[in-house]
Amino acid sequence: MWVSGNFAQLGDLQQSVLATRTGVEGEQETWRTQTNQLIDAWPDDAGLDLQSFSAAADTFGRVNGEFLQMLGAATGKANEALQAALNTASRAVNG
């Protein structure tokens, strides 16, 4: 039986996913700030449309953030499971 894995690559992937989530959250905050300024400047139908769109974007951003968090956690668990499998195989081979 041969068990191998690139633990560093999985770790890097997990860090990349979590960094992406952090970056997206920062961009969402910028969006929210700028959108609120525009909504205040446009108290007419255009502002109301922008407010509705902004609310939908916030919902999407929250769900996307949760997805990225779960993807990062799953990557970490995959790394742990691969290491456990490697340790089990190594003990079986080496006695």
C-alpha positions as CSV (number, residue, x, y, z in Angstrom):
1,M,0.0,0.0,0.0
2,W,1.3,3.5,-0.9
3,V,0.0,6.5,0.9
4,S,1.4,9.9,0.1
5,G,0.3,13.5,0.2
6,N,1.6,17.0,-0.1
7,F,0.7,18.4,3.3
8,A,2.3,21.8,2.5
9,Q,0.2,22.2,-0.6
10,L,-3.0,21.5,1.4
11,G,-1.9,23.9,4.1
12,D,-1.1,26.5,1.4
13,L,-4.5,26.0,-0.1
14,Q,-6.2,26.4,3.2
15,Q,-4.3,29.7,3.9
16,S,-5.2,30.9,0.4
17,V,-8.9,30.2,0.9
18,L,-8.9,32.0,4.2
19,A,-6.9,34.9,2.8
20,T,-9.5,35.2,0.0
21,R,-12.3,35.3,2.5
22,T,-10.5,38.1,4.4
23,G,-9.9,40.0,1.1
24,V,-13.6,39.6,0.1
25,E,-14.8,40.9,3.4
26,G,-12.6,44.0,3.1
27,E,-13.9,44.7,-0.4
28,Q,-17.5,44.2,0.9
29,E,-16.8,46.8,3.6
30,T,-15.6,49.3,1.0
31,W,-18.6,48.5,-1.2
32,R,-20.9,49.1,1.8
33,T,-19.3,52.4,2.7
34,Q,-19.4,53.7,-0.9
35,T,-23.0,52.5,-1.5
36,N,-24.3,54.1,1.7
37,Q,-22.7,57.4,0.6
38,L,-24.4,57.1,-2.8
39,I,-27.8,56.2,-1.2
40,D,-27.6,59.3,1.0
41,A,-26.8,61.4,-2.1
42,W,-29.7,59.8,-4.2
43,P,-32.8,59.8,-2.0
44,D,-35.0,59.0,-5.1
45,D,-35.8,55.8,-6.9
46,A,-32.2,55.3,-8.0
47,G,-31.1,55.3,-4.4
48,L,-33.9,52.9,-3.5
49,D,-32.8,50.5,-6.3
50,L,-29.2,50.8,-5.2
51,Q,-30.3,50.1,-1.6
52,S,-32.1,46.9,-2.7
53,F,-29.1,45.8,-4.8
54,S,-26.7,46.5,-1.9
55,A,-28.8,44.4,0.5
56,A,-28.7,41.5,-2.0
57,A,-24.9,42.0,-2.4
58,D,-24.6,41.9,1.4
59,T,-26.5,38.6,1.5
60,F,-24.4,37.1,-1.2
61,G,-21.2,38.3,0.5
62,R,-22.3,36.7,3.8
63,V,-23.1,33.4,2.2
64,N,-19.9,33.5,0.1
65,G,-17.9,34.2,3.3
66,E,-19.5,31.2,5.0
67,F,-18.8,29.0,2.0
68,L,-15.1,30.1,2.0
69,Q,-14.9,29.5,5.7
70,M,-16.3,25.9,5.3
71,L,-14.0,25.3,2.3
72,G,-11.0,26.3,4.4
73,A,-12.1,24.1,7.3
74,A,-12.7,21.2,5.0
75,T,-9.2,21.6,3.5
76,G,-7.7,21.5,6.9
77,K,-9.7,18.4,7.8
78,A,-8.5,16.8,4.6
79,N,-4.9,17.5,5.5
80,E,-5.5,16.0,9.0
81,A,-7.2,12.9,7.6
82,L,-4.4,12.4,5.0
83,Q,-1.8,12.7,7.8
84,A,-3.7,10.2,9.9
85,A,-3.9,7.8,7.0
86,L,-0.2,8.1,6.3
87,N,0.6,7.5,10.0
88,T,-1.7,4.4,10.0
89,A,-0.1,3.0,6.9
90,S,3.3,3.7,8.2
91,R,2.6,1.8,11.5
92,A,1.1,-1.1,9.5
93,V,4.2,-1.4,7.3
94,N,6.8,-0.7,10.0
95,G,5.0,-2.7,12.7
